[in-house]
Amino acid sequence: CSAKTVTTVASGLGTDCCSSPYVFCPAADDCKIAYHYAAGDDLRFIDCNNATCSSAATTTIDSDTALSSTRPNIYCLSGIDCKIVYKDDAGTSKALKFVDCNNSSCSSNAITTLRTFDGSASIWPEIYCVTSADCKITFVEYDFTLSRYDFYFIDCDNEDCSTKTITRLINDSSDSILYSSIFCVASDDCKIVYSIAGSVMMVDCDNTACSSGTTTPIGTGAAVRESIYCFSSSDCKIAYGDGSLTFVDCENETCSAKNITTIGSGSPDDLALYCVTATDCKIAYNNSLDDFLKFVDCDNATCTPVAPGDITGEIESVDPL
């Protein structure tokens, strides 16, 4: 990524223009971006019309989200079938919502309320869709009164997720659970990574609702963010930050057998992992030490050793996330 094109896709909208963006690309010239627009408290959707997104259409999906502090998450089955999950902070009752886009710009859509929260919060929802009618969602519910965390899994049974099964994976925890990442090899074989009490954990779900499964410790440290990508049930890759960028190459279904590689220095504020093949993973992360977005190009299955040229240190100067 030393050769690149940087395009401004939203500007002139105020000093606090855009926050919490998330991108998904069904094709190289067809990327979709969901983000919060601060000035109007809107959830917006950008439909890129070319590879650099220099031509794009922007749609306001929800005009009053009260600028949720959590990032929306998006998954696209095709260029005309994207799903978005986000938190709506408007009003006295907060809500976790699901958007089923029916065209490329998401100007035609259906919005479903998945869950409401009275004085509680949904934090960093994540989504993975096996098919258009079979999306999986993870989210955390925090009770401000009791200072407790609950960790949930939603199994959608139709395209707009109006029919669903909700499973509580962790109940009434005093230890914080902020982030998670999910990848599904099949409808009944999802993998979930999260951090709790100084440990990074992976859940290997045994059924479609993840009502049973195996939880395995992956590493230690107060992980800032986790990301997972799988090629098969026994070959998942995980990246997380715990004071440094860490890469895990799982060698079985539960990741009880694995190779762990430490990459670079400094604690990532945020990160994302994508793998083209089992020996060619890419990681983008923000390093709080130098305020730059960095890019890692892995050359083998375990991402080790990482040569100096495999880390691009200045993709674009950014403010700390």
N, C-alpha and C positions, 0 to 999 in steps of 0.2 A: 504493500500500500504506500510505497514511497512515491509512486505516480498516481495522481488522483485529481478529481474535479470536485470543488466545494461550491455548492449552490445555496443561496439564501432562499428558503421556500416560504417564509413569512416575515414581514418587516413592516415598519411604519404603523404598528398597532399599539404604540405606547411603550413606556420604559420597561414595563413588566409583561412583555408580549406573550411569550409562550413558555410553558413549563411542562415537565414530565412527558417528553415525547417517547413514542414507541413505534418501531418500524417493522413491517413484514413485506417481503417481496415475492409474489407468486411467480414473477419472471424478472429478468435483469432490467427490462425497460418498463416495469409495471410494479412500482413500490407503493405501499400504502402507509400513511403516518397518522397516528392518533395522538392528540395532545390537548392540553388545557390552555385556553386563551384567557389570560388574567383579567383584562379590562372588562370583558363581558361575562365572565364566569362560565364560559362556554366549553363544551367538549366538541372539538373540531376534527375533521378527517380530510387528509390530503391524498388525492389520487394522482400519482405521477404519470405523465404521458410519455416520458422518455427516460433513458438510463440515468441522466444527470438530474432529473426532476426540474429542469429549467422551464418545462411546460407542465402545468398541473391545474387541477380543479380542487377547490376547497369547499367543504360542506359543513355547516353547523348541525351537529346531531342532537345536542341537548343545550338549550340556551340558558340554562340556570342550574349549574352544578355547585355554586358557591365556592368555586375554585378548590376542588378537592386537593388535599395535600398528597394524595397517592397517585401513582402513575397508572393511566389506563393500559390495558394489555390487549393485543390484537393477534388474531390468527386467521389466515386466509386459505380456504380450500381451492380457490381459483380467483381470477381477477374480478369476478362478479359475485363472490360469495365469501365475505369476510365477517368475522365475529369479533365483537369488542366487549370486554368486561371492565367496568369502572365503578368507582364510588361516587355517589351523588350526595353532597353535603348540604343541599338546599333544604330549608325548613328545619323544624325541630326534630324530625325523624330522619336519620341517615339511611341510605339504602345502597345495596350492591346491585348493579343493574347489568343487563346483557343486551347487546345490540346485534340483531341479525340483519346484515346488509343484503339488499336484493338487487343491487346493480353496482357498477364499477366505482361510482363516486359516493355510494352509500346515501344518496339523496332519497332513495326509497328504502325504508328500514322498518323493523319492528323492535320495540324496546320492552323488555320484560324485567320486572323487579324480582330478583332472586331471593333477597332477604332484607328486612328492615332492622335497624338498630336503634334502640331507645337509650341514648346517652352512651352508646358504645361506638366502636369504630371498626371498619374493615380496612385492613392494611395490605397494600401491595398484592392485589389479586393476580393470579397467573392462569393462563388458559392453553389447552392443547386440544385439537379436534382430530379425531380419528376419521370421522365422516361429518357431513354437514348436520346430521341429526344425532351426532354422538360426540359432544364436546365434554371435556373434563376441566374443572376449575378448582384451584386451591385458594384459600384465603384465611386470614387471621381475624378473629373478633376479639377486641380488647374491651374489657369492662372497666371503665374509669372508677367506678364506685368501689369495686372489690380489688382492683389492680390485678386482674387475672386475664390469662390468654387462653382462647380456644382455637384450635386449628381444624379447618373443615375441608372436605372434598365434596364436590358436586359432580354428579353424573347426569348429564342432560340426555333426555330421551326423545327429544324432537328438535327441529331446526331453530326455534326461537327460545328453547330451554324453558318453556312454560310448564313442561312435564319433566320432573327431575327427581333424583334421589340424593339426599344430603347425608353424609357420614361425618361424624366428629372423630378425627384422628387423634387429637390430644384434648383432654378435658381439664379445664380449671387449673392451668399451670401458673405458678408464680414466677417462672422464668420466662423472659421475653422471647417471642418468636416473631421476628419482623418480616423475613423474606422467605420465599420458597421458589422452586423451579420444578417444572413437570415435563415429562416426555413419555409418550405412550407408544410402545412397540405394537400393541394390539389393544382392543377395547378392554380386555380383561388383564392387561399386563402393562400398567403404568408404573413409572419410577418417579419418585418425588424426593427432592433434596431440600433440607431446611437446616437451620442452626438453632440450638437451644442449650442453655446452661454451659456454654463454652465448648460445645461439641457440634460437629457437622454430621448430620444423619441422612441416611437414604432409606426410603420406604419402597419395598418391592410389593406392589399390590397383587393379590391373588384372584380378584374378581372385578367385575365392571364397576361396582360401587366402592371398591377399596375398603370393604367392611372387614376383610381379613388380609393379612400380609406379614412381611418380615421387615423389621427395622434394624439397620446395621450402622454402627458408628463409622464414619469415613475419616474424620480427622478431628483435631482439637484446635481450639482458638475461637475467639469471638468473631465469627465470620460476618463480614459486612454484606456480602452478596454471594449468591450461588447461581450456577447455570449448568444445565445438563443436556447432553445430546447422546442418543443411542442409535446403534446400527442393528443390534439384535438384543434379545433379552439378556444375553451374557456379555455384551460389549457396549458399555456406556462410558462416556467421558464426562468428567465433572471439573469445573473451574470454580474456585472460591478465593476470597481474600481473608487472611487471618494475620495481618501484619506484613504479608507478602502475597504475591499471586501464586496460588497452588493449583496444580493440575493432577487429576486422578484418572487412571486408566483401569476400569473395572474388568476383572477376568472371570467373573461368574455372575449369576442372576441377582444375587443379593449384595454384590460388591464386598463380600467378606474377604475375597482374594483380590488384590489390587496393587498397582504401582503408583507411587506418589512422587511428584516432581515439584520442586520449588523454582519458580520462574521470576527473575527480577527482584527488585527491592522496593520497599515502600508499600503502604497498605492501600489497595484499590478502594475508592469510594463507591464505585459501581463497575459492573463488568457484564459482558455478554459473550457467549460461546456458540460457535457454529462450526460444524465439521462437514467438509466436502466428501472425504473418505475417512476410513478408520485411521489412516496415517497422515491426514492433512486437515488438522483443526486450526481454526482462527479464533483469536480472543481479542476483543477490544476492551480496554479498561482505562479508567481515570485514576491517575496517581496523585495523591494529595500532596506529595513532596514537591512536585514541580508544576502542578496545575496543567498538565498536558494530557490529551487523549492519546493512549498508546495502542499499538497493534502488534500482536504476536502471531507469527506464522510457524506452526509446528511442522517438523519435518519427519516425524515418526509417530508410532502409536502412543508412546509415553511422553511425547513432547520434551525429550531430553537427548543429548544436550541442546540447549538453545544457543545458537551462535549469535554474536553481536548484531549481525545483519538481519537476524530474524525478528528483532524487536525494533519497530519504527517508533522513535521517541517523540515526534512532533507532527502528528497528523493534523492537528489543529489546536491552537491555544484555546483553552476553555476556562471558565470559572469553576471552582470546586463545586461538585454536586451537593 
